Amino acid sequence: MANNPRAFVTGYPIRHSRSPLIHGYWLKQFGLKGSYQAVEVAPEDFPQFVNGLQDNGFVGGNVTIPHKEVAFSLCEKRDAAAEEIGAVNTLWFENGLLHGGNTDAYGFVANLDAGSPDWSERKSALVLGAGGASRAIIFALKQRGFTDIRIVNRTVERARELADRFGIAGGAHGLNAIPELLQGAALIVNTTSLGMQGKDDLDIDLSGADSDALVTDIVYVPLETPLLRAARSRGLKTVDGLGMLLHQAVPGFEHWFGRRPEVTPELRNLVLADMASAAEKAK
Ligand code: ATR
């Protein structure tokens, strides 16, 4: 292990990333020498940035939009999640080789395990959206043994591509099928950006949902999205998406700094305070 291991998060743009706050908290908590910084890299400069990582003293880092697919292609080794999802969000070196992993599926599962431990007892889920985030979540559900996965998307063709990729026969549907698909779904998850601050709301009538269904959202700004609010007002269980962000950071930290960190209420509060101050500044 390097004396002062340096890690990074890169994206374009990257200034709103909360990853430096999260990893900085853990570095301090463990009293480790090391650093984690945000580095903005334009798409045309990304391959050069990755090729120069070791020369610049980096032991690895996180990769976010729009670099996840290119990062995938630049890695010499990839973990199973990255291979299945087709995108890399975590880079590290092992025996001199650049490894790429995808921790989004892990973060999704770990968040639900923490927030609603029996969430995967019934193996049926309704997944809203068919983009990159949806891929990670479908991979996670398949790994947990979900046998009944219903993918709903505005563009049905994209849902079909995902269903084919993951071998889910008859799993692709348009938005108009939501009312009937809600029935029997133990888990309802929004993987689209709808409901995020500044975007359109996700307007779904949950009246057909099972009374013991769990509703979750990958959007965490606002913390209680319109979907989660609607679920709560119907008395359905909910888990917000902030925990997915926190948990997905755990494996990366362990790769770079050699300690497995914990997602604590204190860390969650730290990020929530940062979100509140960002919202205040934006006013
Ligand atoms: P990500 O990689 O973050 O998942 P993405 O690949 O752009 O982002 O996917 C965004 C998802 O949100 C898609 O499922 C998209 O639906 P389409 O495939 O039909 O584009 C969905 N989405 C975005 N805006 C939407 C809207 N106004 N109504 C319905 N779905 C929307």
Boltz pocket constraint, residues with backbone or C-beta under 6 A from the ligand:
constraints:
  - pocket:
      binder: B
      contacts: [[A, 128], [A, 129], [A, 130], [A, 131], [A, 132], [A, 133], [A, 134], [A, 152], [A, 153], [A, 154], [A, 155], [A, 156], [A, 158], [A, 191], [A, 192], [A, 193], [A, 194], [A, 200]]
      max_distance: 6.0
